[in-house]
Amino acid sequence: MRIGLLTEGGYPYVSGDARLWCDRLVRGLGQHEFDIYALSRSEQQEDEGWIPLPPQVSRVRTAPLWSAEDDGVVYGRRARRRFAEAYGELVAAVCGAGAVGAVGSVGAGAAGIGGAGGAGLGGAGLGGAGLGGAGLGGAGGAGREARGAENSVGVPDVEADRFGSALYGLAELARDEGGLVGALRSEAAVRILERACRAPGALRVAREARVPDLLTVAAHLERALRPLSLDWYDGDGLGSVDLCHAAAGGSAALPGLLARHFSDVPLLVTEYGVQLRAHYLAASGDAPVRALLSAFHRRLAAEVYRQAACITPGNTHARRWQERCGADRAKLRTVYPGMDASRFGDVGESAESADPYTLVWIGRIEPAKDLISLLHAFSEIRRSEPRARLRIVGAPAEGPEGAAYLGHCRVLAAQLFPDEAEGAHAVGDNPVSFEEIGGPEVPDLAEAYAAGAVIVLSSVVEGFPISLVEAMFCGRATVSTDVGAVVEVIGGTGLVVPPRNPRALAEACVALLRDPERRERLGAAARARALELFTVEQNVQAFRGIYLEIVSQSPVRRLLVDDMGDPLPFGVPAEAHIAGRWTEVRPVAEVRLAAEVRPVTEVRPVTEARPVTEVRSAAEVRPESGGRPCRAPGVPVRATAPVGAAPAGAASTAAPIPASGAVQSGEPAPAGEAAR
């Protein structure tokens, strides 16, 4: 099948997030064809280039999310009205405004939208007109009916429907007019946002927003909505793939939402780190800015979860976040990340050769890792075990904050542990060392884990603890804090203590340092668990099955006809995309109807089909026996009816897609329903 892989700041860029996971997935599914649609986060990321791509990647399309030139589109009066209505509904849903028409009217004093010389937004202002009548649709003004949303207690969520309808209305406007960048950057957009914040029923913190706050929020919304202006959604783009797989939520999944809206392409969303949680943790600025941006990302996450055919969190911790954000439990499938275990095989299969009194911490040095608590815990450990040593292996996080935190940790280590010497004439040595992968002491990652008898994790914030899984592959006992998915990953094969508790961390480390047999038992159990749950093979196998399941339950969107111009409703079953016995060419003599022989010599694309009025329905050309349509032996019977207009007589004979995705042989197809 053809997969559209959607990323943001990730694959295929060299410095992208989750690039290793995406690359392993693509290489592991060599029987599929992948189109990569990537949003870059910075100019530096684009300059660094891509990683080598496997041959199954047929196309890569990129777009910068960090910059966008003014599209130069000048809206006419009708387009300006459509933008004001759709954008007003969007920000009203974000601000929590009550009535649909609460955005108010946009008067003649509003500034122009779009390029130079744009006319003012309001000659005849909006007058509070809502979207309930004409809708947000395309040039004809007829909007698509929004799929109903419900909250966690089953009550219809009106605000979610408003947000989704407004989002798709903006997308249709961008497709009709050629872009949204100029409109989203206009003064009119800021005025609409201000009216939504001041409307009755808006969030109290939104009503406190000042002009600088409104400008900041408007700029962020313009950046987040840039994917709406891309040309990825035509018939040769995402509209032609069989499945969209978003490697993250948020902006990465936004193109998948539009592909589903415009072309009904099913969407699969994988989140190993919940984007909404990341936005909460990274939120900055004044209270109105944080509240409005959090509300926007919460609405976007809920819409992504609502429209996705399947959601695959990487752990139970992420799954709980998704459920709290409105994800349907029936759509959730936990799929653990796949990691390369071969690089740690030599360390994991060999006997422990490390210094029995050495603790190792590995990761990115940043405040969330709480190395301050680790250093204070190590001072307690040294009182019980004077021979203990601590090796901190890792590089500081990007930016000045990471370097400053590393410097602070070095100063604290020098204060807590002055250089020690065995004698008066010996050189002092500090029991705490700071190292990086690739140095003379730690040439590679496997050597870093091999150097420690116990691996320590002291984080106060953690998603999926990759360093713990790597330590488990190496057969090392671990001591970690109870954050994120740590307990789920460890599963009883290591010691877990509360975060920000140096004494508990010290006691757990001392207990393992004094009991080598216990360390060996825990390390062996940890390696067995990691090999069972966290390998690349299990990850690839899980997604192979999910791909087939989603596509098998989705309708075929391309009409196929035989040499006589008759439709082939079962001509392209889902399995036909996968190599196997069902795709083997059968002799023409085998394909016979009970009362009529009509060999199929070729399958013509929909563009060569005759007009609909000339296409005869199956009921007009196929005899029936006992009220059941006759089928040729060996012909697939998956109920995948062609999409599009059909003759009146075909409506009663085409079978709808059953819940199981296939019609059992010998069962009559349900009648009286139109083909999907």
Disulfide bonds with the S-S distance in Angstrom:
none
